[in-house]
Amino acid sequence: MAAIRFATPADAATILALVRELAAYEREPDAVEATEATLAAQLAEPSPPFECLIAELDGEAAGFALFFHTYSTWRGRRGLWLEDLFVRPRHRGAGIGRALLVELARVALDRGCARFEWTVLDWNELAIGFYRSLGAAPMDEWTTWRLDGAALAALAR
């Protein structure tokens, strides 16, 4: 079974490699703007903008889960947001994705989080089936909205 540990700034290159592999899997191979230096610096901050779990098999990174905290005004408590979950193809089917999510559920409960949430691409039927098998449910009545790039800059003017 994979060993799961929290990432440190020294893991920035590994995290970036996994993020790039995830981007390729999600059909956006050129979308990654993050750099190793940025990730290392952010992980070294007193209050990092994200945390990351790395799953290792035989000393090699097999997958990761990158997350951060949110806040629910209705619950009056923090939540845990899973930004990225990825297991390298050669390691899929070995329980690594489940192990990462189990560890994140433990982190959420240990930290008093009211919920643990994430998004999934509509076409990713394998992931959707996996999440349903864990007891997760889609929030079909909610639609994620986003401002970025020129639209974000225009609104800020």
C-alpha positions as CSV (number, residue, x, y, z in Angstrom):
1,M,0.0,0.0,0.0
2,A,1.1,3.6,-0.6
3,A,2.6,5.7,2.1
4,I,0.8,9.1,2.3
5,R,2.4,12.2,3.7
6,F,2.1,15.9,3.7
7,A,4.1,17.7,1.1
8,T,6.9,20.2,2.0
9,P,8.5,23.0,-0.1
10,A,11.1,20.4,-1.2
11,D,8.2,18.6,-3.0
12,A,7.4,21.5,-5.3
13,A,9.0,19.8,-8.4
14,T,7.0,16.6,-7.7
15,I,3.8,18.5,-7.2
16,L,4.3,20.5,-10.4
17,A,5.0,17.3,-12.4
18,L,1.8,15.7,-11.1
19,V,-0.2,18.9,-11.8
20,R,1.1,18.8,-15.4
21,E,0.1,15.2,-15.8
22,L,-3.4,16.0,-14.4
23,A,-3.7,18.9,-16.9
24,A,-2.8,16.6,-19.8
25,Y,-5.3,14.0,-18.6
26,E,-8.0,16.8,-18.3
27,R,-7.2,17.8,-21.9
28,E,-5.6,21.1,-21.0
29,P,-1.8,20.3,-21.2
30,D,-0.8,23.9,-21.9
31,A,-2.9,25.5,-19.1
32,V,-0.5,25.1,-16.2
33,E,1.1,28.5,-15.2
34,A,2.4,27.5,-11.8
35,T,6.1,27.1,-11.4
36,E,8.2,25.1,-9.1
37,A,9.5,28.2,-7.4
38,T,6.0,29.6,-6.8
39,L,4.8,26.3,-5.3
40,A,7.8,26.0,-3.1
41,A,7.5,29.6,-1.9
42,Q,3.8,29.2,-1.2
43,L,4.3,26.0,0.8
44,A,6.9,27.7,2.9
45,E,4.6,30.6,3.8
46,P,3.5,30.8,7.5
47,S,-0.1,30.3,6.2
48,P,0.2,28.5,2.9
49,P,-2.7,28.9,0.4
50,F,-2.8,25.2,-0.1
51,E,-1.7,21.9,1.4
52,C,-0.9,18.7,-0.4
53,L,-0.8,15.0,0.3
54,I,1.5,12.8,-1.7
55,A,1.1,9.1,-2.1
56,E,4.3,7.2,-2.6
57,L,5.0,3.6,-3.7
58,D,8.5,2.4,-3.5
59,G,9.9,5.9,-3.0
60,E,8.1,7.2,-6.1
61,A,5.2,9.7,-6.2
62,A,2.2,7.7,-7.3
63,G,-0.5,10.4,-6.8
64,F,-1.4,13.5,-4.9
65,A,-4.3,15.4,-3.4
66,L,-4.0,19.2,-3.3
67,F,-6.5,21.0,-1.0
68,F,-7.3,24.1,1.0
69,H,-9.9,25.4,3.5
70,T,-13.1,27.1,2.7
71,Y,-15.8,28.5,5.0
72,S,-19.5,27.8,5.3
73,T,-21.5,30.7,6.7
74,W,-24.5,28.5,7.1
75,R,-22.6,25.9,9.2
76,G,-20.3,28.5,10.8
77,R,-17.3,26.2,10.2
78,R,-14.5,25.5,7.8
79,G,-14.7,23.2,5.0
80,L,-12.1,21.3,3.0
81,W,-11.9,21.9,-0.8
82,L,-10.1,19.3,-2.9
83,E,-8.6,21.2,-5.8
84,D,-6.8,18.3,-7.5
85,L,-6.8,14.6,-7.1
86,F,-4.6,12.6,-9.4
87,V,-3.1,9.1,-9.5
88,R,-0.6,8.2,-12.2
89,P,-2.1,5.8,-14.7
90,R,0.3,3.0,-13.9
91,H,-0.7,3.1,-10.3
92,R,-4.5,3.2,-10.8
93,G,-6.6,0.4,-9.4
94,A,-4.3,-0.1,-6.4
95,G,-6.5,1.9,-4.0
96,I,-4.3,5.0,-4.0
97,G,-7.1,7.5,-4.9
98,R,-9.3,6.0,-2.1
99,A,-6.4,6.2,0.4
100,L,-5.8,9.8,-0.4
101,L,-9.5,10.6,0.0
102,V,-9.7,8.6,3.3
103,E,-6.8,10.6,4.6
104,L,-8.4,13.9,3.5
105,A,-11.7,12.9,5.2
106,R,-9.7,12.3,8.4
107,V,-8.0,15.7,8.1
108,A,-11.4,17.3,7.6
109,L,-12.8,15.7,10.7
110,D,-9.7,16.3,12.8
111,R,-9.9,20.0,11.9
112,G,-13.6,20.3,12.6
113,C,-14.6,20.8,9.0
114,A,-18.4,20.7,8.2
115,R,-17.8,19.4,4.7
116,F,-15.4,18.1,2.1
117,E,-16.1,19.2,-1.5
118,W,-14.7,19.1,-5.0
119,T,-15.7,19.4,-8.6
120,V,-15.3,16.8,-11.4
121,L,-15.5,17.2,-15.2
122,D,-18.8,16.0,-16.6
123,W,-17.1,13.7,-19.0
124,N,-15.0,11.9,-16.4
125,E,-17.3,9.0,-15.9
126,L,-14.6,6.9,-14.1
127,A,-14.1,9.5,-11.5
128,I,-17.8,10.1,-11.1
129,G,-18.4,6.4,-10.5
130,F,-15.5,6.3,-8.1
131,Y,-16.9,9.2,-6.1
132,R,-20.4,7.8,-6.0
133,S,-18.9,4.5,-4.7
134,L,-17.5,6.4,-1.7
135,G,-20.9,7.9,-0.8
136,A,-20.3,11.3,-2.4
137,A,-23.2,13.0,-4.1
138,P,-23.3,15.6,-6.8
139,M,-24.6,19.1,-6.0
140,D,-26.6,19.3,-9.2
141,E,-28.5,22.4,-8.2
142,W,-25.3,24.4,-8.0
143,T,-23.3,25.7,-11.0
144,T,-19.7,26.9,-10.6
145,W,-19.1,30.4,-11.9
146,R,-15.7,31.8,-12.7
147,L,-14.1,35.2,-13.5
148,D,-10.5,35.1,-14.7
149,G,-8.2,36.8,-17.2
150,A,-9.7,39.8,-19.0
151,A,-13.1,39.4,-17.5
152,L,-11.6,39.6,-14.0
153,A,-9.5,42.6,-14.9
154,A,-12.5,44.4,-16.5
155,L,-14.7,43.9,-13.4
156,A,-11.9,45.2,-11.1
157,R,-11.7,48.5,-13.0
